[in-house]
Amino acid sequence: MSFALMMLAGMALDLGLGWPDRLHARIGHPVTWLGKAISALECHLNRGSRNVRLCAGALTTGAIVLLAVLPALALQTALPDSIAGSLIGAVLAWPLIALRSMHDHVAAVAHALAGGDLHGARRAVSMIVGRDPARLDTAGVARAATESLAENSSDGIIAPVFWGVVAGLPGIAAYKAVNTLDSMIGHRTDRYEAFGKVAARLDDVVNWVPARLTGVLFALASGRHVGRGLKAMIRDAAKHRSPNAGWPESAMAAALDIRLSGPRVYGDRVSDEPWLNDGAADPAPRDLFRALSLYRRAMFLCALALGALALL
């Protein structure tokens, strides 16, 4: 069985179909299934002293990963070791690759901004970022959407595909479990700092390679600006609060010749983040369309790499 072919076909399915609304309404989505299990465990176990919460969070993380991996392993074991098995595996992997939904979410922001609808753009960007959209001006909305596109290209596409190539269905299932855990409990708040610590650190580990690969893909997809993107990653990635997100974000910022990151507001807290590609202009609405074009080219390069691996 070719895991590379499995992931390539899974990307093609997601590109063509997304995750249909009717299917979501009928059965939900594997990530929402995991989310319900995480919420139930967190509600019952996230209590007591810091050390107790830390241990409970570690147990929760392990239990959720196993809950995702064991069925995936059983399914993969049952698949024939053939092209047909790879294609069946692609259908199973398809819901865990967010290729189309990422593009559609950012495109909604881009079209609203291009039409001068700041309120609609704020509403659209609130679907993909955690900061307060009501405080964002046009440049702030464009910057938030561009950053989300860059970071989630790694988290939502390259990372699951990478782990799928490495370990097949168990690999992609384990990654999505860890990433979902991090998004739900990996926050630096009084409630989650201890309980979600293991999940957050594990998410950093599993995204280390994919984040850097995503940055390289953005740099390569920028064509004649490839050197500028690579230099920006080396120079700016470590400035980011995340050990991983700075790589794709700095590469995208350099490729588009805009600045990203910088100060932002989460609730009533101001996070004074340094700029990536400092000295460049803030993104304008048209830059979101340029970012989407760069995204499409980078994903095409990813598909070409998967095709080459499948042939080998």
MIVEXVEX-79376 format. One record per residue: residue in one letter; y, z, x of N, C-alpha, C in turn. Coordinates in steps of 0.05 Angstrom, whole numbers, padded with zeros to 5 digits, always signed. Each point is the difference from the previous one (the first is absolute). Example, Ala and Ser with C-alpha at 12.3 -4.5 7.8 and 13.67 -1.06 7.14 Angstrom:
MIVEXVEX-79376
A-00114+00156+00264+00024+00000-00018+00024+00000+00018/S+00021-00014-00007+00024+00001+00016+00022+00014-00015/
END
This chain:
MIVEXVEX-79376
M-00024+00000+00017+00024+00000-00017+00025+00000+00017/S+00019-00017-00006+00025-00001+00015+00022+00017-00014/F+00008+00022+00013+00021+00017-00011+00027-00015+00000/A+00004-00017+00020+00025-00016+00001+00002-00019-00023/L-00022-00013-00007-00001-00018-00023+00005+00016-00026/M-00012+00023-00001+00003+00018-00023+00030+00006-00005/M+00013+00008+00022+00029+00007-00003+00017-00025-00005/L-00007-00022+00012+00016-00025-00006-00003-00008-00029/A-00024+00001-00010-00004-00007-00029+00012+00021-00018/G+00000+00025+00008+00013+00021-00015+00030-00005-00002/M+00012-00008+00023+00029-00006+00000+00006-00024-00019/A-00018-00020+00001+00004-00024-00017-00001+00008-00030/L-00019+00017-00007-00002+00009-00027+00025+00015-00009/D+00009+00018+00017+00024+00015-00008+00025-00018-00001/L+00002-00019+00018+00022-00019-00001+00000-00016-00026/G-00024-00008-00008-00002-00017-00024+00002+00016-00026/L-00010+00024+00000-00002+00015-00026+00016+00026-00001/G+00006+00011+00023+00012+00027+00000-00021+00019-00013/W+00011+00021-00013-00018+00017-00016+00010-00002-00028/P-00013-00016-00017+00010-00007-00026+00007+00024-00017/D+00022-00002-00015+00009+00023-00017-00021+00007-00021/R-00013-00020-00011-00021+00006-00020-00023+00015+00012/L-00007-00007+00024-00022+00014+00014+00009+00029+00006/H+00025+00003+00009+00010+00027+00006+00001+00017-00025/A+00008-00012-00023+00001+00015-00025-00028+00008-00009/R-00019-00016+00006-00028+00006-00009-00014+00020+00017/I+00001-00004+00027-00016+00017+00017+00017+00015+00022/G+00026-00005+00001+00016+00013+00020-00002-00015+00027/H+00000+00015+00021-00002-00012+00027-00013+00021+00018/P-00016-00009+00020-00013+00019+00018+00019+00021+00012/V+00024-00008+00007+00019+00019+00011+00008+00021-00020/T+00003-00008-00025+00006+00020-00021-00023+00019-00005/W-00025-00011+00003-00023+00017-00003+00000+00022+00022/L+00006-00009+00025+00001+00020+00022+00023+00019-00005/G+00022-00010-00011+00023+00017-00005-00006+00023-00019/K-00016-00006-00021-00007+00020-00019-00018+00022+00013/A-00018-00009+00017-00017+00020+00014+00017+00017+00019/I+00018-00012+00014+00018+00015+00019+00016+00020-00016/S+00012-00008-00022+00016+00018-00016-00016+00023-00011/A-00024-00005-00008-00017+00022-00011-00007+00020+00022/L-00007-00009+00024-00006+00018+00022+00024+00015+00009/E+00023-00014+00002+00024+00013+00009+00009+00022-00019/C-00003-00006-00026+00008+00020-00021-00016+00026+00003/H-00026-00003+00006-00018+00023+00001+00000+00014+00028/L+00005-00015+00021-00004+00011+00027+00026+00006+00016/N+00022-00011-00008+00025+00003+00015+00014+00026-00007/R-00011+00022+00010+00011+00027-00006-00009+00019+00023/G+00014+00022+00001-00007+00020+00020+00018-00002+00025/S-00009+00012+00022+00016+00000+00025+00000-00028+00012/R+00017-00003+00021+00002-00026+00013-00027-00009+00012/N-00014+00019+00013-00025-00008+00012-00021-00007-00021/V+00000+00014-00023-00018-00006-00021+00006-00028-00011/R+00026-00006-00004+00008-00027-00010-00008-00022+00021/L+00003+00006+00025-00007-00019+00020-00030-00007-00001/C-00016+00020-00002-00029-00004-00002-00008-00014-00026/A+00013+00008-00022-00006-00013-00025+00008-00029+00000/G+00023-00006+00013+00009-00028+00002-00020-00016+00017/A-00010+00012+00022-00019-00014+00016-00026-00006-00015/L-00009+00019-00016-00024-00004-00017+00005-00022-00021/T+00024+00001-00012+00007-00020-00020+00000-00028+00013/T+00012-00002+00023+00001-00026+00014-00028-00010+00006/G-00018+00017+00010-00027-00008+00006-00015-00008-00025/A+00004+00015-00022-00014-00006-00025+00009-00027-00012/I+00025-00005+00001+00011-00025-00011-00010-00024+00016/V+00000+00002+00026-00009-00022+00017-00030-00005-00005/L-00015+00021-00002-00029-00004-00007-00004-00012-00027/L+00017+00008-00019-00002-00010-00028+00005-00031+00000/A+00017-00009+00018+00006-00028+00002-00021-00015+00017/V-00009+00012+00021-00017-00014+00019-00029-00003-00009/L-00011+00021-00012-00029+00000-00007-00007-00022-00020/P+00015-00004-00022-00006-00023-00017+00004-00027+00014/A+00021-00002+00017+00004-00025+00014-00023-00006+00019/L-00010+00021+00013-00023-00004+00018-00025-00008-00015/A-00004+00012-00023-00024-00008-00016+00002-00029-00009/L+00024-00008-00009+00004-00027-00009-00004-00020+00023/Q+00011+00007+00023-00002-00019+00023-00029-00002+00009/T-00015+00022-00001-00028-00001+00008-00016-00018-00018/A+00008-00001-00025-00015-00016-00020+00007-00029+00001/L+00022-00008+00014+00008-00028+00001-00018-00016+00019/P-00005-00025-00006-00016-00016+00019+00017-00006+00025/D-00014-00003+00023+00013-00006+00025+00004-00030+00002/S+00020-00010-00015+00004-00029-00002+00029-00005-00008/I+00006-00025-00002+00027-00008-00009+00004+00010-00029/A-00021-00002-00016+00002+00010-00027+00006+00030-00001/G-00013+00015+00018+00006+00029+00002+00029+00005+00007/S+00011-00016+00019+00028+00003+00008+00018-00005-00024/L-00006-00020-00016+00017-00007-00022-00002+00021-00023/I-00023+00011-00004-00003+00022-00019+00016+00024+00009/G-00002+00005+00027+00015+00022+00011+00030-00005-00003/A+00009-00025+00002+00028-00006-00004+00010+00008-00027/V-00017-00005-00021+00008+00008-00027+00003+00030-00002/L-00017+00015+00014+00002+00029+00000+00024+00010+00016/A+00007-00014+00022+00022+00008+00016+00027-00008-00011/W+00000-00020-00017+00024-00012-00011+00020+00020-00011/P-00008+00020-00017+00020+00019-00011+00014+00017+00021/L-00010+00001+00025+00011+00018+00020+00019-00015+00019/I+00006-00025-00006+00018-00016+00016+00025-00007-00017/A+00023+00010+00008+00024-00003-00018+00018-00022+00009/L-00012-00023+00006+00016-00023+00010+00020-00010-00021/R-00009-00005-00024+00018-00012-00020+00019+00021-00012/S-00009+00023-00006+00017+00020-00013+00024+00008+00018/M-00005+00001+00027+00022+00006+00018+00021-00021-00002/H-00008-00025+00001+00019-00022-00001+00015+00000-00027/D-00014+00005-00022+00012-00001-00026+00020+00023-00004/H-00006+00023+00010+00019+00023-00002+00026-00006+00015/V-00002-00010+00024+00024-00005+00016+00015-00024-00012/A-00014-00020-00009+00013-00023-00012+00016+00008-00025/A-00010+00020-00015+00016+00009-00023+00026+00012+00009/V+00000+00015+00022+00025+00011+00010+00019-00022+00010/A-00012-00020+00014+00016-00022+00011+00014-00016-00022/H-00015-00006-00021+00012-00016-00022+00021+00015-00015/A-00004+00027-00004+00021+00016-00013+00025+00001+00017/L-00003+00004+00026+00024+00001+00017+00014-00027+00001/A-00015-00021+00002+00012-00027+00001+00015-00006-00026/G-00009+00011-00022+00014-00004-00025+00022+00020-00006/G+00006+00017+00020+00022+00020-00003-00007+00023-00018/D-00026+00004-00006-00009+00022-00017-00008+00024+00017/L+00019+00015+00009-00006+00023+00017-00017+00021-00015/H+00006+00004-00025-00016+00020-00016-00029-00009-00001/G-00005-00026-00005-00028-00010-00001-00013+00002+00027/A+00016-00006+00021-00011+00002+00028-00008+00029+00007/R+00017+00018-00009-00006+00029+00005-00026+00008-00014/R-00003-00010-00025-00024+00007-00015-00024-00013+00013/A+00002-00024+00010-00022-00014+00012-00008+00014+00027/V+00020+00007+00015-00006+00012+00027-00011+00028-00003/S+00006+00014-00023-00012+00026-00004-00030+00000-00003/M-00011-00024-00005-00029-00002-00002-00014+00000+00027/I+00015-00004+00022-00013-00003+00026+00012+00019+00021/V+00020+00016-00006+00011+00018+00020+00003+00028-00012/G+00002+00020+00018+00001+00028-00009+00029+00010-00002/R+00019-00014+00012+00027+00010+00000+00014-00004-00027/D+00023+00013-00004+00014-00001-00025+00014-00026-00003/P-00009-00018-00018+00013-00027-00002+00028+00001-00012/A+00006+00021-00015+00026+00002-00013+00023+00002+00020/R-00006+00008+00024+00020+00003+00021+00002-00024+00018/L-00015-00020-00005-00001-00023+00018+00019-00022-00010/D+00016-00011+00019+00016-00023-00006-00016-00025+00004/T+00012-00023-00001-00015-00025+00003-00014-00002+00027/A+00014+00007+00021-00012-00001+00027-00022+00021+00002/G+00003+00023-00013-00020+00021+00001-00025-00008-00014/V+00003-00013-00023-00024-00009-00014-00015-00022+00016/A+00016-00019+00011-00013-00021+00016-00014+00012+00025/R+00012+00020+00012-00012+00012+00024-00025+00015-00009/A+00001+00015-00021-00024+00016-00009-00023-00019-00007/A+00006-00022-00014-00022-00019-00007-00011-00014+00025/T+00017-00007+00019-00010-00013+00025-00017+00019+00016/E+00008+00026+00002-00016+00019+00014-00027+00004-00013/S+00000+00002-00027-00025+00003-00015-00018-00024+00005/L+00011-00024+00000-00016-00024+00004-00013+00002+00028/A+00016+00008+00020-00011+00001+00027-00021+00021+00003/E+00005+00024-00009-00019+00022+00003-00025-00004-00017/N+00004-00009-00025-00023-00003-00017-00016-00025+00006/S+00011-00019+00015-00017-00022+00010-00022+00011+00018/S+00007+00021+00015-00020+00013+00016-00019+00018-00017/D+00012+00018-00016-00016+00019-00015-00017-00013-00022/G+00012-00020-00013-00013-00012-00024-00017-00024+00005/I+00004-00013+00024-00015-00025+00004-00014+00000+00027/I+00015+00001+00022-00012-00003+00027-00019+00023+00006/A+00007+00025-00007-00017+00022+00006-00027-00001-00016/P+00001-00004-00026-00026-00002-00014-00017-00024+00009/V+00014-00022+00006-00015-00024+00010-00012+00007+00028/F+00016+00013+00017-00010+00007+00027-00025+00018-00002/W+00001+00020-00017-00023+00018-00002-00023-00013-00015/G+00006-00019-00017-00021-00015-00012-00015-00018+00020/V+00015-00012+00018-00013-00016+00021-00016+00018+00019/V+00010+00024+00005-00014+00018+00018-00026+00011-00012/A+00001+00008-00026-00023+00014-00012-00007-00009-00028/G+00010-00023-00009-00007-00010-00026+00011+00017-00023/L-00015+00001-00022+00009+00014-00023+00004+00030+00005/P-00017+00014+00015+00006+00028+00006+00026+00003+00016/G+00006-00019+00017+00025+00002+00016+00024-00002-00017/I+00001-00020-00018+00024-00003-00016+00002+00022-00021/A-00023+00009-00010+00001+00022-00020+00010+00026+00013/A-00010+00006+00024+00009+00024+00015+00030-00001+00005/Y+00009-00024+00009+00029-00002+00005+00017+00005-00025/K-00008-00013-00022+00016+00004-00025-00001+00029-00009/A-00022+00014+00004-00001+00028-00007+00019+00016+00017/V+00001-00005+00026+00018+00015+00018+00029-00006-00007/N+00006-00026-00005+00027-00008-00006+00010+00012-00026/T-00018+00000-00020+00007+00012-00026+00004+00030+00003/L-00016+00013+00015+00003+00029+00005+00028+00005+00013/D+00007-00016+00020+00025+00004+00013+00024-00004-00019/S-00002-00021-00017+00022-00006-00018+00003+00022-00021/M-00021+00015-00006+00001+00020-00021+00005+00028+00010/I-00012+00007+00023+00002+00028+00009+00011+00002+00029/G+00005-00023+00013+00008+00001+00028+00030+00003+00003/H+00012+00018-00015+00030+00004+00000+00008+00025+00014/R+00023+00000+00013+00010+00024+00014+00017+00017-00019/T-00014+00010-00020+00013+00018-00020-00014+00027+00000/D+00011+00019-00012-00013+00027-00002-00027-00002-00013/R-00002-00017-00020-00026-00002-00014-00022-00014+00016/Y+00008-00021+00015-00020-00017+00012-00002+00001+00031/E+00019+00013+00013+00000-00001+00029-00026+00009+00013/A-00011+00022-00010-00025+00010+00011-00024-00015-00012/F+00000-00002-00027-00023-00012-00014-00004-00029+00008/G+00021-00015+00005-00003-00028+00006+00002-00007+00030/K+00000+00021+00017+00004-00005+00028-00022-00018+00012/V-00025+00006-00006-00023-00015+00011+00001-00029-00010/A+00006-00003-00026+00002-00027-00011+00022-00016+00014/A+00023+00012+00004+00022-00014+00013-00006-00008+00028/R-00013+00018+00015-00006-00006+00028-00022-00021+00001/L-00019+00001-00018-00021-00020+00000+00011-00027-00007/D+00019-00001-00019+00014-00025-00007+00014-00012+00025/D+00013+00017+00016+00013-00009+00024-00021-00014+00019/V-00023+00012+00002-00021-00010+00018-00010-00027-00010/V-00007-00002-00025-00012-00025-00010+00020-00023-00002/N+00026+00006+00000+00020-00021-00001+00011-00007+00028/W-00009+00013+00021+00011-00004+00026-00002-00030+00009/V-00024-00010-00001-00005-00028+00009+00012-00020-00021/P-00006+00003-00026+00011-00019-00019+00031-00003+00001/A+00014+00023+00004+00029-00002+00000+00010-00017+00023/R-00013+00002+00022+00008-00015+00024-00008-00030-00003/L-00023-00004-00013-00008-00028-00005+00020-00013-00020/T+00009+00015-00020+00019-00010-00020+00026-00008+00014/G+00009+00017+00018+00025-00006+00015-00003-00025+00016/V-00023-00004+00013-00005-00024+00015-00001-00024-00018/L-00012+00002-00023-00001-00022-00019+00028-00008-00009/F+00017+00019-00006+00028-00006-00008+00014-00014+00023/A-00004+00010+00025+00013-00013+00023-00009-00028+00003/L-00026-00005-00002-00011-00027+00003+00009-00018-00023/A+00002+00011-00024+00008-00016-00023+00030-00007+00001/S+00015+00013+00017+00029-00006+00002+00005-00025+00016/G-00021-00012+00012+00003-00025+00014+00015+00003+00027/R+00023-00012+00002+00014+00000+00026+00012+00028+00007/H-00001+00019-00020+00010+00026+00005-00022+00020+00007/V-00023-00010+00008-00023+00017+00005+00006+00020+00022/G+00014-00008+00021+00006+00018+00022+00019+00022-00009/R+00019-00007-00017+00019+00020-00011-00015+00021-00016/G-00019-00008-00016-00015+00019-00016-00017+00019+00017/L-00013-00011+00020-00017+00017+00017+00017+00020+00016/K+00023-00009+00010+00018+00018+00014+00010+00022-00018/A+00007-00007-00025+00010+00020-00019-00021+00021-00005/M-00025-00008-00003-00021+00020-00005-00002+00019+00023/I+00000-00010+00024-00002+00017+00024+00024+00019+00002/R+00024-00010-00007+00024+00015+00003+00004+00020-00023/D-00006-00008-00025+00009+00016-00023-00022+00015-00015/A-00026-00009+00003-00021+00011-00017-00002+00031+00002/A+00004+00010+00024-00003+00029+00004+00023+00016-00012/K+00022-00013-00008+00022+00014-00013-00006+00008-00028/H-00019-00013-00012-00006+00004-00028-00014+00027-00004/R+00005+00013-00023-00013+00026-00006-00030-00002-00001/S-00010-00024-00007-00029-00004-00002-00010-00011+00027/P-00024+00008+00009-00011-00011+00024-00009-00029-00003/N-00001-00010-00025-00010-00027-00005+00020-00019-00014/A+00015+00010-00019+00017-00018-00016+00021-00014+00016/G+00009+00012+00022+00021-00012+00017-00008-00026+00012/W-00026-00005+00003-00009-00025+00013+00004-00025-00018/P-00010+00000-00024+00006-00023-00017+00029-00002-00009/E+00013+00023-00004+00028+00000-00009+00018-00011+00022/S-00004+00009+00025+00018-00010+00021-00005-00029+00006/A-00025-00009-00002-00006-00029+00004+00013-00017-00022/M-00001+00010-00025+00012-00015-00022+00031+00000+00003/A+00011+00023+00008+00029+00001+00003+00009-00020+00021/A-00014-00001+00022+00008-00019+00022-00004-00029-00009/A-00022-00005-00014-00006-00028-00008+00022-00010-00019/L+00011+00017-00017+00020-00007-00019+00028+00005+00010/D+00003+00012+00023+00026+00008+00012+00016+00017-00019/I-00013+00021-00011+00013+00020-00017-00007+00028+00011/R+00014+00020-00010-00008+00027+00008-00014+00014-00023/L-00019+00017+00006-00015+00015-00019-00001+00029+00006/S-00012+00016-00017-00002+00029+00002+00028+00012-00003/G+00008+00019+00017+00026+00012-00003-00001+00023-00021/P+00022+00013-00005+00001+00023-00019-00009-00008-00028/R-00015+00018-00013-00008-00005-00027-00003+00026-00015/V+00000-00001-00027+00000+00024-00017-00027+00002-00014/Y-00014+00023+00002-00024+00006-00015+00006+00024-00018/G+00004-00004-00026+00007+00022-00018+00027+00011+00008/D+00000+00026+00007+00026+00013+00009+00001+00003+00030/R-00018-00014+00015-00001+00002+00029+00008-00026+00013/V+00018+00002+00020+00008-00023+00015-00015-00001+00026/S-00014-00023+00005-00015-00003+00025+00016-00018+00018/D+00009+00011+00022+00017-00015+00018-00017-00015+00021/E-00010-00023-00008-00018-00015+00017+00016-00019+00018/P-00009-00006+00024+00014-00020+00017-00004-00028-00010/W+00017-00018+00008-00002-00028-00008-00021-00015+00017/L-00014-00019-00012-00017-00018+00014+00015-00027+00002/N+00000-00011+00024+00016-00024+00006+00030+00005-00005/D+00009+00023+00010+00028+00009-00003+00019-00021+00011/G+00022-00003-00014+00020-00020+00009-00001-00025-00017/A-00022-00005-00014-00002-00022-00018+00012+00007-00027/A+00003-00019-00018+00012+00005-00026-00021+00012-00019/D+00010+00013-00022-00018+00008-00021-00012-00025-00014/P-00023+00003-00011-00012-00023-00015+00016-00007-00025/A+00004-00025-00005+00012-00010-00024-00022-00009-00019/P+00007-00005-00026-00021-00008-00019-00016-00024+00010/R+00013-00020+00013-00015-00023+00010-00020+00007+00021/D+00005+00022+00015-00018+00008+00021-00027+00010-00011/L+00000+00009-00025-00025+00008-00013-00018-00024-00004/F+00012-00023-00007-00016-00024-00002-00011-00009+00027/R+00017+00003+00021-00009-00006+00027-00023+00018+00009/A+00002+00026-00008-00021+00019+00006-00026-00008-00014/L+00002-00009-00025-00024-00008-00014-00013-00025+00013/S+00017-00018+00010-00010-00023+00014-00014+00008+00025/L+00012+00018+00015-00013+00011+00025-00027+00013-00007/Y+00000+00015-00022-00025+00013-00009-00022-00020-00006/R+00007-00022-00014-00020-00020-00006-00011-00013+00025/R+00018-00006+00019-00010-00012+00025-00017+00019+00016/A+00006+00026+00000-00016+00019+00014-00027+00003-00013/M-00001+00000-00026-00026+00002-00014-00017-00025+00004/F+00013-00023+00003-00014-00025+00006-00013+00002+00028/L+00015+00011+00019-00011+00004+00027-00023+00019-00001/C+00001+00021-00016-00022+00018-00003-00025-00015-00011/A+00005-00017-00020-00022-00015-00012-00012-00019+00021/L+00016-00012+00017-00010-00018+00020-00018+00016+00020/A+00010+00024+00007-00016+00017+00019-00027+00007-00012/L+00000+00007-00026-00025+00007-00014-00018-00024-00001/G+00011-00024-00005-00016-00024+00000-00013-00006+00027/A+00015+00005+00021-00011-00004+00027-00023+00020+00006/L+00004+00025-00009-00021+00020+00004-00025-00007-00016/A+00004-00010-00024-00022-00007-00017-00017-00023+00012/L+00014-00019+00012-00014-00022+00013-00015+00009+00025/L+00011+00020+00014-00014+00010+00024-00024+00017-00008/
END
